[in-house]
Structures are given as C-alpha cells and as structure tokens.
Amino acid sequence: MAKATTVKDALAKWEEKSGEKGSEATAIKLYAQVPPIEKMDSALSTLTKCEKLSLSTNCIEKITNLNGMKNLRILSLGRNNIKLLTGLEAVGDTLEELWISYNLIEKLRGLHHMKKLKVLYISNNLVKDWGEFMKLAEMPCLVDLVFVGNPLEEKYSAEGTWMDEASKRLPNLKKLDGTPVIKEEEDEAEGDN
C-alpha cells in the first residue's frame, strides 16, 4: 500500500506547480492528494501568511499543527475522516470560515474557541441531538450554517420543523442550509406602541 502523502511533500509539489513559496502564499490548496494526506503535520506551521488553506478530500483524522497559522481565515477540511473539532484553538481568533462537511463529526466540542467564525459548513456529518447543536450558539459571529445531512437535520426536516427549530435556537443566523432565515418580528413591533 502506498505511503500517505505528508503535508511537507504536498507543499513541495504545490510550490513547484504554483511557483509560490508556501511561507509567503495567502491561499494554499493541498486537496485530493494521491496518496491522500493522513496527518496535518508540523509543516503547516511554516504557512504564516496563509489566509485560506484547503486540505479537503484526503484521509485526515485529526485537526493539528495550526499554531503558526496566525492569519488563517478560511479552512477547508471537507471529505476527510475527522471525528472531533479539537485542535482549532490555535486559529480561534482569526478563523472566519470552516468548511468541514462529509466527515465523521458527532460532537461539536471545541467550537467555542471560534470567536470570529461566521460561516460553518458541517453538512453530512453525524450530529444527532440538540445538545450538540446548541454548542453552535457559543460562536457569537456565526451567521451562515450548512447542516443538511446530519441525523438531527434529517429527523426534523422529515417533520417539516427543521428551519423553525434550528433558527429559534440560533437567533443570529442569517442563512441556514443555503436559505435566508426570515425572522418573525411582529411581537417586538407591537410592544413599542
């Protein structure tokens, strides 16, 4: 069986192809490596200027080694084997978008570090209860959430109550599963008379 591609090797290939230096680049694409990347190794810490990093469509199981990435705003980790959202603390003050659909995430622990996260694409994962969903409320800036394809969403969509239930629990959302969230404001208007 082929040995996994390391981030270091993938970076070297990317630098050769793009003609850019990883340490200077603001957008780096290391998705769909053959053989796939399995570990987010320490080579990531050299990407100090990177604002957008794509590691989607690999076999990564854990989010690690983001410490040096002081400018990271968009992290794409879709289509991997990630089970937990731990490891994001290092980018908690800068990350604005996390694309982590098509993984194996059941628990949302670790998201409370995301002080600036506005966009979370976490569709097609394994989140199945409101208790976990409510951890999303710990992110003050979250306005765009894609949650379709999680057992929780599937259950309430089947009942036709998903949009109402989810937007009630996350009142700051402006967009849910690609649909603008329309708020009912008639109660407030009547109270002002």
Secondary structure, 3 states (H helix, E strand, C coil): CCCCECHHHHHHHHHHHHCCCCCCCCEEECCCCCCCECCCCHHHHHCCCCCEEECCCCCCCCCCCCCCCCCCCEEECCCCCCCCCCCCHHHCCCCCEEECCCCCCCCCCCHHHCCCCCEEECCCCCCCCHHHHHHHHHCCCCCEEECCCCHHHHHHHHHCCHHHHHHHHCCCCCEECCEECCCCCHHHHHHCC
